[in-house]
Amino acid sequence: MTELRSIPFSPPDISDEEINEVVDTLKSGWITTGPKTKLFEKKIAEYCNTSKAVALNSATVAMEMTLRLLGIGPGDEVITCAYTYSASASVIAHVGAKVVLVDSGKDSFHIDYDAIADAITDRTKAIIPVDIAGVMCDYDRIFEAVKNKKQLFIASNGLQKAFGRVVVIADAAHSIGATYKRKMSGEVADFTSFSFHAVKNLTTAEGGMVTWRDIEGINNEEIYKQYMLLSLHGQSKDALSKTKLGAWEYDIVAPNYKCNMTDIMASLGLAQFKRYPEILVRRREIIEKYDELLADLDVMIMKHYDHGYSSSGHLYLLRLNGKDETFRNDVIIKMAEKDVSTNVHYKPLPMHTAYKNLGFKMEDYPNAFDMYRNEITLPLHTLLTDEDIEYVVGRIKESLDELK
């Protein structure tokens, strides 16, 4: 008889290293944005081969502040994929721009690259492609599409003029540590937003980071300064700067936002970052073990590793070939009854009330619906043992047999 066990979906992997680093911060007397946040930014920039990085309190706000940095707002359009979580699109609405959704590709979890150019108009200022499950998009095809429509682009400020085309802002919430054609996630798109939420590979409990490629004619320190102003009320000095002798005075240069990262969060991130190479190795081992054990089932598995790319191994997505929503949901219930937590990534945006209210209709995105209707996400985290993986696969095979 199989030994019963409980398999959670995505618990955080917290070791004594993280606990000790957080305790050190708590004892330091400096718990908000300070030296550890700045060090964490430096580490991530070096890792991603970029000149700078900015730590914020979520990937969502990293995307939103990037749109604001670019001066995107009412009258503008921003493209993203229908097959994603709300954050990829909600930030567009936050700045007052028009959300433009593109279907996913046929039998693909990524945006339909062939449909991007047709979605670009003279109002389009940016595209937010989504690196799903840790697998980066085909950025060559995305840049090809935006360059082919370069003649339509109308810049409304100096930064937009420096690009002279639609700006590519990667929603890389899933893909820190992934590579595309031997380049790191973070150095491929014009701007890249990472998530360090509790369920992510590398966590700061909540948190995010934005990186960007060097832009000809634009000073990186000025971009960094603008992010600082956007994320801390438009205040000309942060708290750390104000601690210098006699340096209390500051100015508010714009009525901006409050979305900075704290040193408590950054200390978690620094400890996680030290362990991140081994975390990525273990995630790959788990994926390869799943792939091997599921090989005899009639399922389509998202490919995480190939000659042109390497995933961060964030989520394990599979499709139950030929099945529908009802069957998939029944499998999820069966798995839950066996104490194995599973999930669905994602319910396409046009299925949600907020996006229906914006006028989107699911029938206009048939590929996204086709991917969603029989997708199930299995547990993938570094607290899983090989025996746990075998147990999960055993339970999914049982569940499928019981539903025949």
GIPE-V270418 format. One record per backbone hydrogen bond with DSSP energy under -0.5 kcal/mol. NH is the residue of the N-H (numbers start at 0). CO is the residue of the C=O. Records with the same first field share a line. If there is no record, write none. Layout:
# GIPE-V270418
NH = CO / CO
This chain:
# GIPE-V270418
6 = 338
7 = 5
13 = 11
14 = 12
18 = 14
19 = 15
20 = 16
21 = 17
22 = 18
23 = 19
24 = 20
25 = 21
26 = 22
27 = 23 / 24
28 = 24
29 = 24
37 = 33
38 = 34
39 = 35
40 = 36
41 = 37
42 = 38
43 = 39
44 = 40
45 = 41
46 = 42
47 = 43
48 = 45
49 = 44
53 = 209
55 = 207
56 = 258
58 = 206
61 = 57
62 = 58
63 = 59
64 = 60
65 = 61
66 = 62
67 = 63
68 = 64
69 = 65
70 = 67
71 = 66
74 = 95
75 = 72
76 = 122
77 = 97
78 = 125
79 = 99
80 = 127
81 = 101
83 = 81
87 = 84
88 = 85
89 = 85
90 = 86
91 = 88
92 = 88
93 = 89
94 = 90
95 = 92
96 = 91
97 = 75
99 = 77
100 = 98
101 = 79
104 = 109
107 = 104
111 = 102
112 = 110
114 = 111
115 = 111 / 112
116 = 112
118 = 114 / 115
119 = 115 / 116
123 = 120
124 = 76
125 = 76
126 = 166
127 = 78
128 = 126
130 = 128 / 170
131 = 129
134 = 131
135 = 133
138 = 136
140 = 137
141 = 137
142 = 138
143 = 139
144 = 140
145 = 141
146 = 142
147 = 143
148 = 144
149 = 146
151 = 148
152 = 148 / 149
154 = 152
160 = 156
161 = 157
162 = 158
163 = 159
166 = 124
168 = 126 / 166
169 = 167 / 190
170 = 128
171 = 169 / 192
173 = 130
174 = 171
177 = 174
178 = 309
179 = 182
180 = 307
182 = 179
184 = 177
186 = 183
189 = 167
190 = 167
191 = 210
192 = 169
193 = 191 / 208
195 = 206
197 = 204
199 = 196
202 = 200
203 = 195
205 = 203
207 = 55
208 = 193
209 = 53
210 = 191
211 = 51
212 = 189
215 = 213
217 = 214
222 = 218
223 = 219
224 = 220
225 = 221
226 = 222
227 = 223
228 = 224
229 = 225
230 = 226
231 = 227
232 = 256
233 = 228
234 = 231
235 = 250
241 = 237
242 = 238 / 239
243 = 240
246 = 243
252 = 233 / 250
255 = 253
256 = 229
258 = 230
259 = 230
260 = 54
262 = 31
263 = 30
265 = 261
266 = 262
267 = 263
268 = 264
269 = 265
270 = 266
271 = 267
272 = 268
273 = 269
274 = 270
275 = 271 / 272
277 = 274
278 = 274
279 = 275
280 = 276
281 = 277
282 = 278
283 = 279
284 = 280
285 = 281
286 = 282
287 = 283
288 = 284
289 = 285
290 = 286
291 = 287
292 = 288
293 = 289
294 = 291
296 = 293
298 = 296
299 = 318
300 = 298
301 = 316
303 = 301
305 = 308
308 = 305
309 = 178
310 = 303
311 = 133
313 = 132
314 = 132
315 = 377
316 = 314
317 = 375
318 = 299
319 = 373
320 = 297 / 318
322 = 319
327 = 323
328 = 324
329 = 325
330 = 326
331 = 327
332 = 328
333 = 329
334 = 330
335 = 331
336 = 332
337 = 333
338 = 335
339 = 334
340 = 6 / 338
342 = 376
347 = 345
348 = 81
350 = 347
351 = 348
354 = 351
355 = 351
356 = 352
358 = 355
359 = 354
363 = 360
364 = 361
368 = 364
369 = 365
370 = 366
371 = 367
372 = 368
373 = 369
374 = 371
375 = 317
376 = 342
377 = 315 / 375
379 = 8
383 = 380
388 = 384
389 = 385
390 = 386
391 = 387
392 = 388
393 = 389
394 = 390
395 = 391
396 = 392
397 = 393
398 = 394
399 = 395
400 = 396
401 = 397
402 = 398
403 = 400
